Amino acid sequence: MQKRHLGTSGLEVSALGMGCMGLSFGYGPAVDHTTGVQLLRAAFERGVTFFDTAECYGPFINEELVGEALAPFRDQVVIATKFGFENGDSKQPLNSRPNHIRAVVEASLKRLRTDRIDLLYQHRVDPHVPIEDVAGAVAQLIQEGKVKHFGLSEAGASTIRRAHAVQPVAALQSEYSMWWREPEREILPTLAELGIGFVPFSPLGKGFLTGAINESTTFDDSDFRNVVPRFSEQNRKANAVLVDVLGQIAERKQATRAQIALAWLLAQQPWIVPIPGTTKLHRLEENTGAASVVLSADDLAAIQVALDGITVVGDRYPAHLQKRVGN
Ligand SMILES: NC(=O)c1ccc[n+]([C@@H]2O[C@H](COP(=O)([O-])OP(=O)(O)OC[C@H]3O[C@@H](n4cnc5c(N)ncnc54)[C@H](OP(=O)(O)O)[C@@H]3O)[C@@H](O)[C@H]2O)c1
């Protein structure tokens, strides 16, 4: 697979990374441990060198899984993880106090079976801790060699600028896909100006853009999509028009919807690196195949016209979580 640079940080990763969250958390029961290890190793064998986890995925078991799976080729991969919640639990309050960041990093290093975290993100901006203090704490960890690069997730433009002034930010990880294009307005121009890479999460719209989900799909009780307004039965029905359009484009390009959704993101900027997640080998192969799908200027223009004609319905977060993004 081709490689990309995350902005001007010098961090080089495969053009598509692997989102590891769903193996342990968010979309129903965790996969069994051996299956998870095998899938992550299969991703590496197919050229993926960028793996995304977080303390709170599980919590903790996703980092353990990633650590075990990647240990045999640790020096050939880039591991990204995240801090930012009390007790590593995303349902608890935010906590980005410097002493907490340090404690989380020490624990993550052990779970990841490594002596350095290649990319450490603040998972959500903590309104109670100035971002300068967060950047300063990460800068100290970078000086000590425990962390290589600093990242933010779902941060607003002014926070990105303030953080970057203290410790250069290598990458922002936020939601971006054909059905959530808000980052195009202010975030992408800011990142371009500052030389910061962009890592779109949920690049497949949490599975919706692939066509595998429709209005009658039911999710496991523990599946996060049950509380996402965009995934209500009514909104899935309304948003099916986007899946249909994507299907037409995919057919023309002899690719799948998932591949078009990922190729479209790759085509936006050379410093964009999507991190699709899957628990299934055949989908991993399908998704990595997107790195070879080339969209011409005409294709991109036609997609733009189609997307501009569609209004996506439903918020991407319930109200209490919406408050935590874009700050
Ligand atoms: N920073 C943050 O706050 C944040 C938030 C969310 C996610 N993330 C990161 O971003 C990564 C990716 O995001 P995501 O998992 O939310 O969403 P995603 O990659 O857009 O979609 C994942 C979902 O799509 C399904 N899927 C994957 N490939 C498919 C294909 N080819 N055909 C049909 N269905 C397919 C998966 O199901 P199967 O497993 O059944 O294939 C899974 O349910 C996560 O793993 C995590 O590392 C970060």
The ligand as a Gaussian input file, in Angstrom:
#p B3LYP/6-31G(d) Opt

LIG

0 1
 N      -11.554000       9.893000      17.922000
 C      -12.777000       9.483000      18.127000
 O      -13.532000      10.063000      18.907000
 C      -13.271000       8.271000      17.401000
 C      -14.652000       7.991000      17.327000
 C      -15.065000       6.872000      16.618000
 C      -14.130000       6.052000      16.002000
 N      -12.792000       6.340000      16.092000
 C      -11.777000       5.498000      15.423000
 O      -12.099000       5.390000      14.052000
 C      -12.166000       4.028000      13.665000
 C      -13.173000       3.825000      12.549000
 O      -14.428000       4.398000      12.871000
 P      -15.756000       3.549000      13.129000
 O      -15.391000       2.149000      13.470000
 O      -16.584000       4.329000      14.048000
 O      -16.530000       3.601000      11.757000
 P      -16.321000       3.107000      10.251000
 O      -14.934000       2.660000      10.014000
 O      -16.910000       4.183000       9.434000
 O      -17.320000       1.868000      10.192000
 C      -17.152000       0.699000      10.930000
 C      -18.400000      -0.138000      10.743000
 O      -18.566000      -0.441000       9.362000
 C      -18.626000      -1.830000       9.152000
 N      -17.821000      -2.092000       7.935000
 C      -16.488000      -1.883000       7.779000
 N      -16.106000      -2.162000       6.517000
 C      -17.220000      -2.550000       5.860000
 C      -17.468000      -2.964000       4.527000
 N      -16.499000      -3.023000       3.637000
 N      -18.743000      -3.309000       4.199000
 C      -19.749000      -3.251000       5.111000
 N      -19.568000      -2.845000       6.389000
 C      -18.313000      -2.509000       6.759000
 C      -18.065000      -2.463000      10.390000
 O      -18.728000      -3.668000      10.678000
 P      -17.959000      -5.083000      10.726000
 O      -17.042000      -5.044000      11.885000
 O      -19.096000      -6.039000      10.890000
 O      -17.263000      -5.203000       9.413000
 C      -18.370000      -1.437000      11.477000
 O      -19.641000      -1.644000      12.027000
 C      -12.502000       3.301000      14.973000
 O      -12.126000       1.940000      14.921000
 C      -11.697000       4.085000      15.973000
 O      -10.350000       3.617000      15.990000
 C      -12.371000       7.439000      16.766000

